[in-house]
């Protein structure tokens, strides 16, 4: 019978330890809703499309303060005055267990207006940038609202900017596209645990249903959900855009469920039924 030598045995044990550690970490991520920040070492990656430059993937302030992005970032930041009053009751203890993810597009007008103000608000709070992850997503048809390393996957990023605030690894609130009141008031309300509903509340609630109950459940309950949300949906584009993001990401079943709800809320809008038909067609080809 072959027996391992001392060196071989040590190598075998070390490899087994690495394997068990990897499986342990994977199980923690898979079985929880906690946030795990990207481990990508590539920062401020720039691509050019149709003569226009854009950042994709993990980025930081340094990337945004270089041309061609500095022209809008610096201008918006310099012309914004932070409202100190809503932030006055937030202290270091409130920030201790927080992490923030911000999804944006350097091609997106709402991001260009909002992200500099968001940064300036965090500066007023002395929020550590090491606890902030900023991800630049694409606007291409096959990677719509996606980053190359897919940090957005499973987070319901259908509008940008999208700011998600976590406490002890759990989401406690998000700002969708723009604040409901102001950057200062919205962030303070979320941090302090107040009642807060983001813009595009219906899309957010559908996202939660997809996450917790699955696409089949949402599709089956489409009529009930349409009746529930028909007075709350902001426009016919709210769920249409969410469905488009899901379809571009290859989540065909989820897209069908979202489009079905939207087609029932807006039965007289031809585009709603067309998008549902396209999703079914794509599903049949897979």
N, C-alpha and C positions, 0 to 999 in steps of 0.2 A: 504493500500500500504506500502511495506517495504521501510524504509529509512535508508541510511548509517549513522552510528555514526561518530563522528569526527575522531577517530583513523582509522576506516575502510576507510573513505573518503581520509585521508592523504595517507594511503597505496595504495589506488587505483590510486591516482594522481601520486605518485612516480613511480608506475609500468608503467603507461601510458607514463611518461616522458622517462623512460628507453627504452620503446618500440619505441617511436618516434625517439629517438636518434639513436637506432640501425638501424632503417629503413633509417634514413638520411645518416648515414655512409655507409650503404650498397649501397644506390643510388649513392653516390659519387664515390665509387669504381667501380660499375657496369657501370657507364656512362662516365668514363674517361679512359685515357690510362696512368694515373699517377701510379708511383710505390708505393707500400705499403710494407714495410719490414716486415718480419716474426715476429710474436709476441710470438713465441715459447720460453719457458724458458729452454728447454733442449738444452744443449750446449755440443759439442764434444762427441756425443753418438758413442760408438764403438761396432761393431759387428764382429763376426768371421765366415768366410765361407771357407770351404775346407782347414782349417789350416792357413788361412791368415786373419789378422785383417784389418779392414777398418773403417774409420769414415763416418757417414751418417748424413745428416741434417745440421743445423746451426753449424758452427765451428768457431774457431778463432786462432790466432797465438799461444796461449797457448797450444791448442790441437795439433798443427802441430810441436811444439818443444818438444813433448814427444815421447818416443820410442813407436813403431818402426819407426815413421814418421820423427823424428829429424835427423836420419842418412842422409836422402836425403835432407831434408829442410835446415839444417844448412850447409851442404856441398855446395849445390847450391848457397846459400846466400853468404857464405864467399868467394866463388870463383868468385863472380860477382861484377864488378866495374860499378857503375852507371855513365852514360854519362851526365854530368851536363849541357852541352851547350844547348841541346834541351829544357831543363826545366827552363832556366834562366829567361824567360819572363813571367813565370806563377807566379802570386802573390796570396795573401790571398783573394783578391776580386774575382779572377777567380774561387777559390775553394768554395766560400761562399754558393752557391746554388746547389752544387754537392752532389750526392750520388752515390755509386758504388755497384753493385752486382757482385760477382765472383762465378761462378759455376766450380767445379773441382771434380776430383776423386783421392783419396789417392792411388788408384790402377793403375792410369793412368800415363804413362811415360811422356807425354807432360805436364801434371799438375805438376809432380815432378820437371821437368826442369824449367817450366815457373812461377809457383806461387811464389817461393822464390824471383825471380827477380822482379816480379810484386810488392810484398810487399816492397822490397828494393827501388824500384822506388817511391812508395807512401811515404816512409819514407823521401826520399830526398825532396819531395814536402811538407813535414809536413802535410800530409793529415790526418785528424782526423779518428782514427779507429772506432769511434762511428758512422761515416757516411759510413762505409764499412760493407757490409753483405757478408759473405762467406758461400756457401752452398756446402756440399759434396754430390755427387750423386752416385748411385749404378751402378754396371755393370752386375747385374744378368739379366737373360733372361726375367723375368716377370716385372722387374722394371728398365729397361735399361735407363740410364741417368735420373733417377728420384730420388728424396729424399723422405723420409717417409712422410714428411708434405707437399710435392709437391709445394715448392716455385718456381719450374721451370715451372709450368703449364702455358701454353699460351705464353711462351717466346721464343719458337723456339730453345731450347737448344739441339742441335744435335751433337755438338762437345765440348770437354772440354780440357783445360780450356776455359770458355766463360766469358768475362768481359763486363759488360754492364754499361755504364756511363749515368747518368741521370742529367739533369739540371732543377730545379724547377719541379721535378716529371716526366719530359718527357725524353725519351731516345734520346740521341744526338749522340750515336755511340757505337759500340761494337768491341771487339777484339776476333776473333774466332780461338781457338786452339793455335795460335802463332801470334806474331806481323807481320805485313807486312814488316816493316823496323826494328824497335827496340821497346822495351817497352817504352823507353823515347820519341822517335819521334812519335810513334802512339798515346800515351796518350796525349802528348802535342798538336798534330794536332786536336784530338777530343775535348779537352777542349777549345782550341782556335777557334773552329768552322770551321776548314779547311775542304777541300774536303777529304773524307776518305771512301774507300771501303774495307771491311774486307775480309779475306780469306773466301772461300766458298760463294762468293757473290750471286751465283745463288740460293743456298739453302735459303739464307737470303731474297732474293726477292720473292721467292715462299712462304716463311713464311709470308711475308707482304701481299701477295695476298690472302692467306688463311685467314688471320686475318681480312682483310678489305672486301673481296668479297666472301669468303666462298669456301668450298670444291667443291660444285657443279659447280661453275664458273670455278675453276682451271681445273676440269676434262673436262668440256665442251670445254675449250680453250687449251687443252693439245697439240694439233697439232701446234697451233700458238706459244705456249710457248716453245715447243721443238725446233721449227725453230729459235726462238729468242735466245735461250740459248745454242744451240749446239756447238757454237764456244767459249763460255765463261765458260762452266762447267769445273771444274778442273779435274775430272775423273768420271768414271762410278759409283764410290762409294759415290760421294758427295750427290746425292739425294737418293741413295739406303740406306745410313745410316740414313738420315732424315726420310725416310719412315719407317725404322725399329723402330726408336724412337717413332713415332706416333702410330704404330701398338701395341707396347708394352704398350703404355699408353691408349689403348682402343679407340683411335681416328681413327676408321677404315675408315671412309669416306675420311678424310684428307690423310691417308696413301695411299688409292687407287688413289687419285688425283696425289700425288707425284710420286708413282710408275708408273702411266700411262705416265707422262711426261718423266720419265727416260727411260721407255721401248721404247718410240718413238725417244729419242736421241740416244739410243744404241740398235737398233733393232737386231743386230747380237750377242748380249751378252745374252745367255740363262738365266742367273740368273735374269736379269731384268724382263723378262716375267714370270719367276717362282714366283718371289716375288709378282708381280701383281696378279697372279692366287691365291696365298696363301691369299692375302688380300681380294679378292672377296669371297674366301671360308669361311674365318672368318666372313665376313659380312653376308653371308647367314645363318650362325649358330646363329647370334645374334637376 
